Amino acid sequence: MGTILGIGKEETVKVDTGLGGLHLAGESAKASEAAGYDGLWTAETAHDPFLPIALGSQTTSTAQLGTSIAVAFARNPMLLANLGWDLQALSNGRFMLGLGSQIKPHIQKRFSMEWSSPAARMREMVLAIRAIWDTWQNGTKLDFRGDFYTHTIMTPFFTPDAKELGDFGPPKIFLAGVGPLMTEVAGEVCDGFIAHGFTTERYLREVTIPALARGREKVGKTMEGFEISAPLFVTTGTNEEEMAKSLEGTKAQIAFYGSTPAYKRVLDLHGWGDIQPELNTMSKAGQWAEMGNLIDDDILDAFAVVREPAKVADELAARFGDVVQRLMFYAPYASDEAIWADSMATLKAAGTPA
């Protein structure tokens, strides 16, 4: 792992990548580990995020595996505790439980689940998961009583054997967020934070980091040992045609995220909030192909590293090297894997900045 700066001190950057779909998960995980990636993440989009990790854990031995993200409010603390425990045991301590809230319409209309006070609910959910793990690992009486979740029954028949985790202990919990309240919760009760792809360097520094620090301060902790994982937009190509396609794909994805009201605050910070309602209207009209036209060069440059392949790694390090401990190349377009292999090698070979 290459050495870069992180949260005011030297850190080692971990370069992660996505884990292939269910049928390809085993081979994808094996190939990505062999290529040098440190972490393999799954997303809850069209498929379950946990099953590929179970498969990938059996074809790898060193790479960490995590969900980025699993929709927390589509489940309850006991289900997530079970999944986290089992995948940690199956992977020999390499699992990372990455959670996210999703947005209200999806929770209510897609998952048919309750939505209320998302930051407070998420805080309680994470604390409930930890309480359940404490019962399983240490024999502590389960007596978690909150405003949203209550867990007070745990008999031996339903208790996993603490020996299953060996010396690893339960997995780390990461939380995704955009708004300051959810981000502060991550700092308070989690081990790491997953930045949204719709994040700029300025937003990360001026909103995200201070919110995380406030959360850490609440429980008497600093940022030391706390990991920030970020999928970072990269727009690149080896020729004009590839660059044109990467520009189109990146602008379309930025526009898609920008249409979401919950993410307007990122645009507002830069003075671009006026385009959010227009993007939202276009999305409701099904004008997906046209939305990218509203993303001008200034917006693109704020959200994405736009560079030729040989300069991608240096620009990523320059923008994010002192604040991010884990990164992924976010390329919403077809690309040559060699580009990312070269960029990863450059990041890992980089020396400590002066």
ZAPA-369164 format. One record per residue (C-alpha): z, x, y. Coordinates in steps of 0.2 Angstrom, whole numbers, plus 5000, padded with zeros to 4 digits. Last residue first. Example, Ala and Ser with C-alpha at 12.3 -4.5 7.8 and 13.67 -1.06 7.14 Angstrom:
// residues 2
+------+------+------+
|    Z |    X |    Y |
+------+------+------+
| 5036 | 5068 | 4995 |
| 5039 | 5062 | 4978 |
+------+------+------+
// end
This chain:
// residues 354
+------+------+------+
|    Z |    X |    Y |
+------+------+------+
| 5009 | 5035 | 5082 |
| 5002 | 5023 | 5069 |
| 5007 | 5026 | 5051 |
| 4993 | 5032 | 5040 |
| 4979 | 5020 | 5035 |
| 4974 | 5022 | 5016 |
| 4979 | 5004 | 5012 |
| 4970 | 4997 | 5027 |
| 4954 | 5007 | 5023 |
| 4954 | 5002 | 5005 |
| 4957 | 4984 | 5009 |
| 4942 | 4984 | 5021 |
| 4931 | 4993 | 5008 |
| 4936 | 4980 | 4995 |
| 4933 | 4966 | 5007 |
| 4915 | 4971 | 5011 |
| 4912 | 4975 | 4993 |
| 4915 | 4957 | 4989 |
| 4899 | 4952 | 4998 |
| 4901 | 4936 | 5007 |
| 4898 | 4917 | 5006 |
| 4907 | 4908 | 5020 |
| 4924 | 4903 | 5025 |
| 4930 | 4921 | 5026 |
| 4949 | 4922 | 5028 |
| 4954 | 4940 | 5023 |
| 4972 | 4939 | 5018 |
| 4987 | 4948 | 5026 |
| 5005 | 4952 | 5021 |
| 5017 | 4962 | 5032 |
| 5011 | 4955 | 5049 |
| 5019 | 4959 | 5066 |
| 5015 | 4977 | 5070 |
| 4998 | 4978 | 5062 |
| 4992 | 4962 | 5069 |
| 4979 | 4965 | 5082 |
| 4976 | 4984 | 5080 |
| 4977 | 4983 | 5061 |
| 4965 | 4969 | 5060 |
| 4953 | 4978 | 5072 |
| 4954 | 4994 | 5061 |
| 4951 | 4984 | 5045 |
| 4936 | 4975 | 5052 |
| 4927 | 4991 | 5059 |
| 4916 | 4996 | 5044 |
| 4911 | 4978 | 5041 |
| 4904 | 4974 | 5058 |
| 4916 | 4965 | 5069 |
| 4921 | 4948 | 5074 |
| 4940 | 4947 | 5071 |
| 4944 | 4928 | 5072 |
| 4955 | 4916 | 5081 |
| 4954 | 4923 | 5099 |
| 4936 | 4929 | 5097 |
| 4930 | 4912 | 5092 |
| 4938 | 4904 | 5106 |
| 4930 | 4916 | 5119 |
| 4913 | 4915 | 5110 |
| 4912 | 4896 | 5111 |
| 4918 | 4883 | 5098 |
| 4911 | 4867 | 5103 |
| 4895 | 4870 | 5092 |
| 4906 | 4870 | 5077 |
| 4909 | 4851 | 5078 |
| 4890 | 4847 | 5075 |
| 4890 | 4849 | 5056 |
| 4906 | 4839 | 5054 |
| 4900 | 4824 | 5064 |
| 4908 | 4812 | 5052 |
| 4913 | 4800 | 5066 |
| 4931 | 4803 | 5063 |
| 4928 | 4821 | 5064 |
| 4918 | 4819 | 5081 |
| 4933 | 4810 | 5088 |
| 4945 | 4823 | 5083 |
| 4934 | 4837 | 5090 |
| 4933 | 4828 | 5107 |
| 4952 | 4826 | 5107 |
| 4955 | 4844 | 5103 |
| 4942 | 4851 | 5116 |
| 4954 | 4848 | 5131 |
| 4967 | 4859 | 5123 |
| 4958 | 4875 | 5127 |
| 4970 | 4882 | 5140 |
| 4975 | 4897 | 5128 |
| 4992 | 4890 | 5124 |
| 4985 | 4872 | 5123 |
| 4973 | 4878 | 5109 |
| 4988 | 4882 | 5098 |
| 4998 | 4867 | 5103 |
| 4983 | 4856 | 5097 |
| 4987 | 4860 | 5079 |
| 4996 | 4843 | 5076 |
| 4982 | 4834 | 5083 |
| 4970 | 4840 | 5070 |
| 4952 | 4842 | 5077 |
| 4955 | 4861 | 5079 |
| 4957 | 4864 | 5061 |
| 4940 | 4858 | 5058 |
| 4933 | 4867 | 5073 |
| 4940 | 4883 | 5067 |
| 4932 | 4880 | 5050 |
| 4915 | 4876 | 5058 |
| 4916 | 4891 | 5069 |
| 4920 | 4902 | 5054 |
| 4905 | 4896 | 5044 |
| 4892 | 4897 | 5058 |
| 4898 | 4914 | 5063 |
| 4897 | 4920 | 5045 |
| 4880 | 4913 | 5043 |
| 4874 | 4922 | 5058 |
| 4882 | 4938 | 5053 |
| 4873 | 4937 | 5036 |
| 4856 | 4934 | 5044 |
| 4859 | 4948 | 5056 |
| 4864 | 4961 | 5043 |
| 4879 | 4968 | 5034 |
| 4890 | 4954 | 5039 |
| 4906 | 4950 | 5048 |
| 4917 | 4936 | 5054 |
| 4935 | 4938 | 5049 |
| 4948 | 4924 | 5050 |
| 4966 | 4930 | 5046 |
| 4976 | 4922 | 5032 |
| 4994 | 4928 | 5037 |
| 5009 | 4932 | 5027 |
| 5025 | 4936 | 5037 |
| 5039 | 4944 | 5027 |
| 5057 | 4945 | 5031 |
| 5065 | 4961 | 5025 |
| 5072 | 4965 | 5043 |
| 5069 | 4950 | 5054 |
| 5087 | 4950 | 5058 |
| 5101 | 4939 | 5050 |
| 5116 | 4930 | 5057 |
| 5112 | 4913 | 5050 |
| 5106 | 4906 | 5067 |
| 5099 | 4922 | 5072 |
| 5086 | 4921 | 5058 |
| 5080 | 4904 | 5065 |
| 5079 | 4911 | 5082 |
| 5069 | 4926 | 5076 |
| 5057 | 4914 | 5067 |
| 5054 | 4905 | 5083 |
| 5052 | 4921 | 5093 |
| 5039 | 4927 | 5081 |
| 5029 | 4911 | 5080 |
| 5027 | 4906 | 5099 |
| 5023 | 4921 | 5109 |
| 5017 | 4934 | 5096 |
| 5009 | 4923 | 5084 |
| 5001 | 4912 | 5097 |
| 4994 | 4927 | 5106 |
| 4987 | 4934 | 5090 |
| 4979 | 4918 | 5086 |
| 4983 | 4905 | 5073 |
| 4972 | 4892 | 5064 |
| 4974 | 4901 | 5047 |
| 4992 | 4895 | 5047 |
| 5005 | 4908 | 5046 |
| 5015 | 4909 | 5030 |
| 5033 | 4913 | 5033 |
| 5045 | 4923 | 5022 |
| 5062 | 4923 | 5014 |
| 5067 | 4905 | 5019 |
| 5082 | 4896 | 5026 |
| 5083 | 4901 | 5045 |
| 5067 | 4909 | 5048 |
| 5057 | 4896 | 5040 |
| 5067 | 4882 | 5049 |
| 5062 | 4891 | 5065 |
| 5044 | 4889 | 5060 |
| 5046 | 4871 | 5057 |
| 5053 | 4868 | 5074 |
| 5041 | 4880 | 5083 |
| 5025 | 4871 | 5077 |
| 5013 | 4879 | 5066 |
| 5021 | 4881 | 5049 |
| 5021 | 4888 | 5031 |
| 5036 | 4891 | 5022 |
| 5040 | 4905 | 5009 |
| 5053 | 4905 | 4996 |
| 5057 | 4920 | 4986 |
| 5058 | 4917 | 4967 |
| 5075 | 4915 | 4958 |
| 5083 | 4930 | 4950 |
| 5074 | 4945 | 4944 |
| 5087 | 4953 | 4932 |
| 5083 | 4942 | 4918 |
| 5075 | 4926 | 4924 |
| 5076 | 4917 | 4907 |
| 5094 | 4924 | 4904 |
| 5100 | 4909 | 4916 |
| 5096 | 4897 | 4902 |
| 5088 | 4881 | 4909 |
| 5100 | 4867 | 4913 |
| 5094 | 4849 | 4907 |
| 5104 | 4848 | 4891 |
| 5119 | 4857 | 4899 |
| 5121 | 4842 | 4912 |
| 5116 | 4843 | 4930 |
| 5121 | 4828 | 4941 |
| 5124 | 4829 | 4960 |
| 5108 | 4831 | 4968 |
| 5105 | 4821 | 4984 |
| 5090 | 4822 | 4996 |
| 5086 | 4816 | 5013 |
| 5102 | 4815 | 5023 |
| 5111 | 4828 | 5012 |
| 5122 | 4829 | 4997 |
| 5121 | 4844 | 4985 |
| 5135 | 4844 | 4972 |
| 5129 | 4854 | 4958 |
| 5144 | 4863 | 4950 |
| 5140 | 4882 | 4951 |
| 5135 | 4889 | 4934 |
| 5128 | 4905 | 4941 |
| 5110 | 4904 | 4938 |
| 5107 | 4886 | 4934 |
| 5119 | 4880 | 4947 |
| 5113 | 4892 | 4960 |
| 5095 | 4887 | 4957 |
| 5099 | 4869 | 4960 |
| 5108 | 4874 | 4977 |
| 5093 | 4884 | 4982 |
| 5081 | 4870 | 4979 |
| 5093 | 4859 | 4989 |
| 5093 | 4871 | 5004 |
| 5074 | 4872 | 5003 |
| 5073 | 4853 | 5004 |
| 5086 | 4851 | 5018 |
| 5076 | 4863 | 5029 |
| 5060 | 4853 | 5025 |
| 5068 | 4837 | 5029 |
| 5075 | 4843 | 5046 |
| 5058 | 4850 | 5050 |
| 5048 | 4835 | 5044 |
| 5059 | 4822 | 5053 |
| 5052 | 4807 | 5043 |
| 5038 | 4805 | 5030 |
| 5040 | 4796 | 5013 |
| 5027 | 4797 | 4999 |
| 5011 | 4788 | 4995 |
| 5002 | 4805 | 4991 |
| 4986 | 4802 | 5000 |
| 4991 | 4788 | 5013 |
| 5009 | 4793 | 5017 |
| 5009 | 4812 | 5015 |
| 4991 | 4814 | 5020 |
| 4993 | 4803 | 5036 |
| 5010 | 4813 | 5041 |
| 5003 | 4831 | 5040 |
| 5005 | 4844 | 5026 |
| 5023 | 4850 | 5025 |
| 5021 | 4867 | 5017 |
| 5028 | 4877 | 5003 |
| 5025 | 4894 | 4996 |
| 5036 | 4898 | 4980 |
| 5033 | 4916 | 4977 |
| 5031 | 4922 | 4959 |
| 5032 | 4940 | 4952 |
| 5049 | 4940 | 4943 |
| 5042 | 4942 | 4925 |
| 5028 | 4930 | 4928 |
| 5033 | 4917 | 4916 |
| 5051 | 4918 | 4922 |
| 5046 | 4916 | 4940 |
| 5034 | 4902 | 4935 |
| 5048 | 4893 | 4926 |
| 5061 | 4894 | 4940 |
| 5048 | 4889 | 4954 |
| 5042 | 4874 | 4944 |
| 5059 | 4868 | 4939 |
| 5066 | 4870 | 4957 |
| 5050 | 4862 | 4964 |
| 5053 | 4847 | 4953 |
| 5072 | 4846 | 4957 |
| 5068 | 4848 | 4976 |
| 5056 | 4833 | 4977 |
| 5037 | 4832 | 4977 |
| 5023 | 4827 | 4989 |
| 5034 | 4832 | 5003 |
| 5033 | 4850 | 4998 |
| 5014 | 4852 | 4997 |
| 5011 | 4868 | 4988 |
| 5004 | 4881 | 5000 |
| 4999 | 4895 | 4999 |
| 5007 | 4895 | 4982 |
| 5011 | 4912 | 4975 |
| 5008 | 4926 | 4963 |
| 5013 | 4945 | 4965 |
| 5002 | 4958 | 4957 |
| 5010 | 4970 | 4945 |
| 5007 | 4964 | 4927 |
| 4992 | 4953 | 4926 |
| 4983 | 4942 | 4913 |
| 4997 | 4931 | 4908 |
| 5003 | 4928 | 4926 |
| 4985 | 4921 | 4930 |
| 4987 | 4907 | 4918 |
| 5003 | 4901 | 4925 |
| 4997 | 4904 | 4943 |
| 4982 | 4893 | 4940 |
| 4993 | 4879 | 4935 |
| 5004 | 4879 | 4950 |
| 4992 | 4875 | 4964 |
| 4985 | 4858 | 4957 |
| 4967 | 4855 | 4962 |
| 4956 | 4848 | 4976 |
| 4967 | 4857 | 4990 |
| 4984 | 4864 | 4985 |
| 4981 | 4882 | 4988 |
| 4983 | 4897 | 4977 |
| 4988 | 4915 | 4981 |
| 4986 | 4932 | 4973 |
| 4996 | 4946 | 4980 |
| 4994 | 4965 | 4980 |
| 4975 | 4967 | 4978 |
| 4970 | 4983 | 4971 |
| 4953 | 4979 | 4963 |
| 4962 | 4979 | 4945 |
| 4973 | 4965 | 4952 |
| 4959 | 4955 | 4958 |
| 4949 | 4957 | 4942 |
| 4964 | 4951 | 4931 |
| 4968 | 4937 | 4943 |
| 4950 | 4931 | 4942 |
| 4949 | 4932 | 4923 |
| 4965 | 4921 | 4921 |
| 4961 | 4909 | 4935 |
| 4943 | 4905 | 4931 |
| 4945 | 4888 | 4922 |
| 4959 | 4884 | 4934 |
| 4951 | 4889 | 4950 |
| 4951 | 4907 | 4957 |
| 4966 | 4915 | 4965 |
| 4965 | 4919 | 4983 |
| 4968 | 4937 | 4990 |
| 4982 | 4948 | 4996 |
| 4983 | 4964 | 5006 |
| 5001 | 4970 | 5007 |
| 5005 | 4980 | 5023 |
| 5019 | 4993 | 5021 |
| 5031 | 4992 | 5035 |
| 5037 | 5004 | 5048 |
| 5048 | 4996 | 5061 |
| 5047 | 4985 | 5076 |
| 5042 | 4969 | 5067 |
| 5029 | 4978 | 5056 |
| 5020 | 4994 | 5059 |
| 5007 | 5000 | 5047 |
| 5008 | 5010 | 5030 |
| 4995 | 5007 | 5017 |
| 5000 | 5000 | 5000 |
+------+------+------+
// end
